[in-house]
């Protein structure tokens, strides 16, 4: 058994965060949703960030982004 280091008071485990804005902008809405679902399923402790301008969004991508905002592991930011 390996000995774990004692946690310092106030230590918060660092969760890896991936910026997927480029993938969101270059993939189709359904393709991106499948990519993100697979990524989050295979990387249980990860979080993702998407930061886009409102003018970059199609109706389909806007819908996908609104649905993703309900997921606590996804930080979706729409710049006006």
CORJOSUL-V290864 format. One record per residue. N is the residue number from 1. RES is the residue in one small letter. PSI is psi as a letter, one per 40 degrees, with the letter a starting at -180 (999 if undefined). OMEGA is omega in whole degrees, -180 to 180 (999 if undefined). NEAR is the number of other ideal C-beta (glycine too) atoms within 8 Angstrom. Layout:
# CORJOSUL-V290864
n-><N | N>
res-><RES | RES>
psi-><PSI | PSI>
omega-><OMEGA | OMEGA>
near-><NEAR | NEAR>
This chain:
# CORJOSUL-V290864
n-><1 | 2 | 3 | 4 | 5 | 6 | 7 | 8 | 9 | 10 | 11 | 12 | 13 | 14 | 15 | 16 | 17 | 18 | 19 | 20 | 21 | 22 | 23 | 24 | 25 | 26 | 27 | 28 | 29 | 30 | 31 | 32 | 33 | 34 | 35 | 36 | 37 | 38 | 39 | 40 | 41 | 42 | 43 | 44 | 45 | 46 | 47 | 48 | 49 | 50 | 51 | 52 | 53 | 54 | 55 | 56 | 57 | 58 | 59 | 60 | 61 | 62 | 63 | 64 | 65 | 66 | 67 | 68 | 69 | 70 | 71 | 72 | 73 | 74 | 75 | 76 | 77 | 78 | 79 | 80>
res-><x | x | x | x | x | x | x | x | x | x | x | x | x | x | x | x | x | x | x | x | x | x | x | x | x | x | x | x | x | x | x | x | x | x | x | x | x | x | x | x | x | x | x | x | x | x | x | x | x | x | x | x | x | x | x | x | x | x | x | x | x | x | x | x | x | x | x | x | x | x | x | x | x | x | x | x | x | x | x | x>
psi-><h | i | h | i | i | h | h | i | h | e | h | h | h | h | h | h | h | h | h | f | d | d | d | d | d | d | i | i | d | d | d | d | d | d | d | d | d | d | d | d | d | e | g | d | e | i | i | i | h | h | h | i | i | d | e | e | h | i | d | d | d | d | d | d | d | d | d | d | e | e | h | e | e | h | h | h | h | h | h | 999>
omega-><178 | -178 | 180 | 177 | 178 | 178 | 176 | 179 | 179 | 178 | 176 | 180 | -180 | 179 | 179 | 180 | -178 | 176 | -177 | -179 | -178 | 178 | 180 | -177 | -175 | -180 | 171 | -176 | -178 | 179 | 179 | -179 | 178 | 177 | -177 | 178 | 178 | -179 | -177 | 179 | -177 | -179 | -170 | -177 | -176 | 172 | 178 | 178 | 174 | 179 | -176 | 175 | 180 | -179 | 178 | -172 | 168 | 179 | -179 | -179 | 177 | 178 | 178 | -179 | 178 | 178 | 180 | -180 | 178 | -179 | -177 | -180 | -179 | 175 | -178 | -177 | 177 | 179 | 180 | 999>
near-><2 | 3 | 4 | 4 | 4 | 4 | 5 | 5 | 4 | 4 | 6 | 4 | 4 | 4 | 7 | 8 | 9 | 9 | 9 | 11 | 10 | 7 | 9 | 12 | 8 | 5 | 9 | 6 | 11 | 7 | 8 | 13 | 9 | 8 | 10 | 12 | 8 | 8 | 12 | 13 | 7 | 6 | 8 | 6 | 5 | 12 | 10 | 14 | 13 | 14 | 7 | 13 | 7 | 8 | 4 | 7 | 11 | 6 | 6 | 9 | 12 | 9 | 9 | 11 | 14 | 8 | 7 | 11 | 8 | 5 | 7 | 3 | 7 | 13 | 8 | 9 | 8 | 9 | 7 | 3>
